[in-house]
Amino acid sequence: MTLNERQKKYLRRIGHALHPIVTLGNAGLTDAVVAEMDRALTDHELVKVKARVGEREARDLALTALTTRTTSTLVQRIGNVALLFRPNTKGMSRIVIPD
């Protein structure tokens, strides 16, 4: 899913008050982390992730792989915290994104 700047700004405003639900640790991106992130995106649609994985390049690779494996969109990344979005396809969407 591709988001324009207005939509990203809207999601960033909602995500500001959120706390990280999923944490990537020293083990990196494991299948358990991907499964937990998938469940969190299904339940909440907008999720903060804390990535404590080495250097900047390692964090970028881990977050890119996470967005790819969960079919989500990276809305924002500041330091080691990222905000990911995936609309609910099985039911009613909790977050209505402006056009």
C-alpha positions in Angstrom: 0.0 0.0 0.0 1.3 3.4 -0.9 0.5 6.3 1.3 0.7 10.0 0.3 2.2 12.6 2.7 -1.2 13.7 4.0 -2.1 10.2 4.9 1.3 9.6 6.6 0.9 12.8 8.6 -2.6 11.7 9.8 -1.2 8.3 10.8 1.8 9.9 12.6 -0.6 12.0 14.5 -2.6 9.0 15.7 0.6 7.0 16.3 2.2 9.6 18.5 0.4 8.5 21.6 1.0 4.8 21.0 3.6 2.7 23.0 5.7 0.1 21.2 3.9 -3.3 21.2 6.6 -5.3 19.5 10.3 -5.2 20.2 13.1 -6.6 18.0 15.9 -7.7 20.2 19.4 -9.1 19.8 18.1 -12.2 18.1 16.9 -10.0 15.2 13.9 -10.8 13.1 12.6 -14.2 14.0 9.5 -16.1 12.9 8.0 -15.5 16.4 8.5 -11.7 16.0 6.9 -11.8 12.6 3.9 -13.8 13.9 3.4 -11.4 16.8 3.7 -8.4 14.5 1.2 -9.9 12.2 -1.2 -10.5 15.0 -0.7 -6.9 16.3 -1.4 -5.4 12.9 -4.5 -7.5 12.5 -5.8 -6.3 15.9 -4.7 -2.7 15.9 -3.7 -1.7 12.2 -1.2 0.9 13.4 1.7 -0.4 15.6 4.9 1.0 17.0 7.9 -1.3 16.9 11.1 -0.8 18.9 14.2 -2.2 17.1 17.2 -2.8 19.3 19.3 -4.4 16.6 22.9 -3.2 16.4 23.8 -0.4 14.0 21.6 1.7 11.8 22.1 -0.5 8.7 21.0 -3.6 10.7 17.9 -1.8 12.0 17.0 -0.6 8.5 17.3 -4.1 7.1 15.3 -5.6 10.0 12.5 -3.1 9.6 12.4 -3.5 5.8 12.2 -7.2 6.2 9.5 -6.9 8.8 7.4 -4.7 6.6 7.9 -7.0 3.7 7.0 -10.2 5.6 3.9 -8.6 7.2 2.8 -6.8 4.1 2.6 -3.5 6.0 3.8 0.0 5.3 6.4 1.9 7.1 4.9 5.3 8.1 7.7 6.7 10.1 11.0 5.7 11.7 12.8 7.8 14.3 15.9 6.3 15.8 15.1 2.8 16.9 11.3 3.2 16.9 9.2 2.6 13.7 5.5 3.1 13.0 3.9 0.4 10.8 0.4 0.4 9.2 -1.7 -2.3 7.6 -5.4 -1.9 7.0 -7.7 -4.6 8.2 -8.9 -6.6 5.2 -11.1 -9.1 7.1 -13.6 -6.8 8.6 -14.3 -3.2 9.4 -11.2 -1.0 9.4 -10.6 0.8 12.7 -8.7 3.6 11.1 -10.3 5.6 8.3 -7.5 7.3 6.3 -8.3 10.5 4.5 -7.9 10.7 0.7 
